[in-house]
Amino acid sequence: MPEQRWRSAAGQHLPFALVLGVTLLGLVRIVQYHWRQGVVLIGIALLLAALLRVLVTDEQAGLIAIRGRGVDALLYSGLGMAVIVVAMTITGGPFSR
């Protein structure tokens, strides 16, 4: 019966809800003046989207499916890694804490 779960509207949007949840957690950390942790969490959300895009079918992917599976996974993972690297390498300036 696992296939039935994915066919429901809620099950179809579960991957997007997971990614959105991690992103919201990152935004909360940013608002709490822990911007580096928040941005890293947003990068992790993008990596999670890439992983989910690879693991689930096109029908199960729901709102995280934009283009083909390979293109989505490549772009999500590339952007996620770029966001994490930039957040970890910023030093000095008004954001240094």
Backbone as JSON, one array per atom type, in Angstrom:
{
  "sequence": "MPEQRWRSAAGQHLPFALVLGVTLLGLVRIVQYHWRQGVVLIGIALLLAALLRVLVTDEQAGLIAIRGRGVDALLYSGLGMAVIVVAMTITGGPFSR",
  "N": [[0.78, -1.2, 0.0], [2.16, 1.24, -0.01], [2.21, 2.69, -2.37], [-0.3, 3.85, -2.6], [-0.21, 5.83, -0.66], [1.48, 7.74, -1.8], [-0.06, 8.61, -3.86], [-1.99, 10.24, -2.86], [-2.92, 13.68, -2.27], [-1.57, 14.93, -0.15], [0.58, 13.16, 0.27], [1.91, 13.42, -2.12], [3.05, 15.9, -1.97], [4.82, 15.71, 0.07], [7.75, 15.51, -0.17], [8.35, 18.2, -0.9], [7.35, 19.51, 1.35], [9.13, 18.62, 3.33], [11.55, 19.79, 2.46], [10.8, 22.47, 2.57], [10.32, 22.72, 5.3], [12.93, 22.46, 6.43], [14.08, 24.69, 5.26], [12.55, 26.76, 6.42], [13.34, 26.44, 9.06], [15.98, 27.25, 8.79], [15.55, 29.95, 8.12], [14.45, 30.84, 10.52], [16.7, 30.64, 12.18], [18.28, 32.6, 10.98], [16.81, 34.92, 11.54], [17.17, 34.92, 14.25], [19.65, 35.97, 14.5], [21.74, 34.26, 13.88], [23.07, 33.99, 11.34], [24.87, 32.55, 9.71], [24.51, 29.83, 10.39], [21.84, 29.6, 9.66], [21.92, 30.07, 6.87], [23.47, 27.93, 6.07], [21.71, 25.87, 6.73], [19.72, 26.37, 4.84], [21.17, 25.77, 2.54], [21.52, 23.05, 3.05], [18.87, 22.25, 2.83], [18.53, 22.54, 0.08], [20.3, 20.55, -0.8], [18.96, 18.36, 0.27], [16.66, 18.46, -1.3], [17.8, 17.79, -3.75], [18.62, 15.15, -3.22], [16.14, 13.92, -2.64], [14.92, 14.29, -5.09], [16.35, 12.58, -6.69], [15.77, 10.13, -5.52], [12.96, 9.68, -5.51], [10.09, 9.08, -7.65], [8.98, 10.86, -10.63], [6.25, 11.5, -10.33], [5.96, 11.3, -7.57], [7.6, 13.29, -6.67], [6.42, 15.78, -6.72], [6.19, 19.2, -6.02], [8.94, 19.69, -6.09], [9.89, 18.87, -8.45], [11.01, 20.22, -11.32], [12.37, 20.36, -13.79], [13.89, 17.88, -15.8], [14.82, 14.84, -14.05], [17.64, 14.46, -13.72], [18.68, 17.03, -14.33], [17.41, 18.61, -12.4], [18.47, 17.46, -10.02], [21.2, 17.97, -10.37], [21.27, 20.82, -10.47], [20.03, 21.55, -8.0], [21.82, 20.36, -6.15], [24.25, 21.58, -6.87], [23.69, 24.34, -6.42], [23.07, 24.2, -3.71], [25.54, 23.37, -2.58], [27.1, 25.58, -3.33], [25.89, 27.67, -1.88], [26.4, 26.84, 0.75], [29.24, 26.81, 0.77], [29.84, 29.53, 0.26], [28.64, 30.71, 2.52], [30.22, 29.65, 4.54], [32.7, 30.71, 4.02], [32.7, 33.49, 4.21], [34.16, 36.17, 5.78], [34.81, 38.66, 8.28], [33.53, 42.07, 7.99], [30.13, 43.33, 8.3], [28.74, 41.07, 9.05], [30.24, 39.41, 10.61], [30.57, 37.29, 13.31]],
  "CA": [[0.0, 0.0, 0.0], [2.91, 2.49, -0.04], [1.89, 3.45, -3.58], [-1.5, 4.63, -2.34], [0.17, 7.01, 0.12], [2.06, 8.73, -2.7], [-1.08, 9.1, -4.79], [-2.82, 11.27, -2.23], [-2.38, 15.02, -2.44], [-0.6, 15.18, 0.91], [1.77, 12.35, 0.02], [2.61, 13.92, -3.3], [3.77, 17.12, -1.61], [5.67, 15.44, 1.22], [9.14, 15.95, -0.39], [8.39, 19.66, -0.85], [7.13, 19.91, 2.74], [10.38, 18.39, 4.05], [12.5, 20.82, 2.05], [10.29, 23.73, 3.09], [10.54, 22.71, 6.75], [14.34, 22.75, 6.7], [14.29, 26.09, 4.86], [11.95, 27.61, 7.45], [14.23, 26.36, 10.22], [17.1, 28.13, 8.46], [15.1, 31.34, 8.24], [14.33, 31.15, 11.95], [18.06, 30.87, 12.69], [18.74, 33.89, 10.47], [16.11, 35.94, 12.31], [17.76, 34.89, 15.59], [21.01, 36.52, 14.36], [22.72, 33.2, 13.61], [22.89, 33.95, 9.9], [25.68, 31.5, 9.06], [23.81, 28.56, 10.6], [20.62, 29.64, 8.86], [22.23, 29.92, 5.46], [23.9, 26.54, 5.89], [20.49, 25.06, 6.72], [19.08, 26.55, 3.53], [21.97, 24.95, 1.62], [21.18, 21.64, 3.32], [17.55, 22.03, 2.25], [18.73, 22.33, -1.36], [20.88, 19.21, -0.96], [17.87, 17.42, 0.53], [15.82, 18.47, -2.5], [18.52, 17.01, -4.77], [18.54, 13.74, -2.83], [14.76, 13.46, -2.83], [14.64, 14.29, -6.54], [16.96, 11.37, -7.24], [15.2, 8.92, -4.93], [11.54, 9.46, -5.75], [9.69, 9.18, -9.05], [8.49, 12.18, -11.03], [4.94, 11.71, -9.75], [6.11, 11.45, -6.14], [8.42, 14.47, -6.37], [5.53, 16.91, -6.49], [6.63, 20.54, -6.35], [10.38, 19.83, -6.28], [10.18, 18.5, -9.84], [10.88, 21.37, -12.2], [12.82, 19.91, -15.1], [14.18, 16.45, -15.73], [15.39, 14.39, -12.78], [19.08, 14.74, -13.68], [18.91, 18.48, -14.3], [17.0, 19.08, -11.07], [19.43, 16.99, -9.02], [22.45, 18.69, -10.59], [21.11, 22.22, -10.1], [19.8, 21.64, -6.56], [23.04, 20.05, -5.41], [25.24, 22.62, -7.15], [23.33, 25.56, -5.71], [23.19, 23.93, -2.28], [26.96, 23.4, -2.22], [27.58, 26.95, -3.48], [25.37, 28.45, -0.76], [27.13, 26.42, 1.95], [30.63, 27.27, 0.67], [29.87, 30.99, 0.43], [28.34, 31.02, 3.92], [31.33, 29.25, 5.41], [33.94, 31.43, 3.72], [32.58, 34.93, 4.46], [34.81, 36.61, 7.02], [34.83, 40.11, 8.44], [32.35, 42.79, 7.58], [29.05, 43.49, 9.3], [28.15, 39.79, 9.42], [31.15, 38.58, 11.39], [30.19, 37.01, 14.7]],
  "C": [[0.83, 1.29, 0.0], [2.6, 3.33, -1.27], [0.66, 4.32, -3.37], [-1.17, 5.91, -1.58], [0.7, 8.1, -0.8], [1.02, 9.31, -3.65], [-1.96, 10.17, -4.17], [-2.14, 12.63, -2.39], [-1.32, 15.32, -1.39], [0.69, 14.41, 0.68], [2.58, 12.85, -1.15], [3.45, 15.14, -2.96], [4.67, 16.93, -0.4], [7.13, 15.84, 0.98], [9.28, 17.48, -0.31], [8.23, 20.15, 0.59], [8.39, 19.7, 3.58], [11.39, 19.47, 3.74], [12.07, 22.18, 2.62], [10.5, 23.83, 4.6], [11.97, 23.04, 7.13], [14.65, 24.21, 6.35], [13.73, 27.04, 5.91], [12.79, 27.59, 8.73], [15.46, 27.25, 10.01], [16.73, 29.59, 8.58], [14.92, 31.76, 9.69], [15.7, 31.43, 12.54], [18.61, 32.21, 12.21], [18.1, 35.02, 11.27], [16.67, 36.02, 13.73], [19.22, 35.35, 15.59], [22.09, 35.45, 14.32], [22.68, 32.95, 12.1], [23.66, 32.83, 9.24], [25.01, 30.14, 9.2], [22.55, 28.49, 9.74], [20.88, 29.43, 7.39], [22.71, 28.51, 5.16], [22.69, 25.61, 5.88], [19.73, 25.19, 5.4], [19.84, 25.77, 2.46], [21.69, 23.47, 1.8], [19.8, 21.3, 2.76], [17.65, 21.8, 0.74], [19.35, 20.96, -1.63], [19.84, 18.12, -0.69], [16.94, 17.32, -0.67], [16.48, 17.65, -3.61], [18.42, 15.52, -4.47], [17.15, 13.18, -3.06], [14.41, 13.37, -4.31], [15.21, 13.04, -7.2], [16.22, 10.11, -6.76], [13.75, 8.64, -5.29], [11.21, 9.62, -7.23], [9.19, 10.59, -9.35], [7.13, 12.49, -10.41], [5.03, 11.96, -8.25], [6.83, 12.74, -5.76], [7.57, 15.71, -6.12], [6.17, 18.23, -6.92], [8.14, 20.7, -6.47], [10.81, 19.42, -7.68], [9.94, 19.7, -10.74], [11.23, 20.97, -13.62], [13.0, 18.4, -15.03], [14.87, 16.11, -14.42], [16.88, 14.73, -12.67], [19.39, 16.22, -13.57], [18.54, 19.03, -12.93], [18.03, 18.71, -10.01], [20.75, 17.76, -9.15], [22.34, 20.14, -10.11], [20.87, 22.39, -8.59], [21.09, 21.39, -5.78], [24.11, 21.1, -5.65], [24.95, 23.91, -6.4], [23.45, 25.37, -4.2], [24.64, 23.99, -1.81], [27.51, 24.82, -2.31], [27.13, 27.81, -2.31], [26.15, 28.11, 0.51], [28.57, 26.94, 1.91], [30.72, 28.77, 0.88], [29.61, 31.36, 1.89], [29.51, 30.71, 4.83], [32.6, 30.05, 5.16], [33.86, 32.93, 3.93], [33.23, 35.24, 5.81], [34.8, 38.13, 7.08], [33.53, 40.75, 8.05], [31.29, 42.82, 8.66], [28.46, 42.15, 9.76], [29.05, 38.94, 10.3], [30.68, 38.49, 12.83], [30.88, 35.77, 15.14]]
}
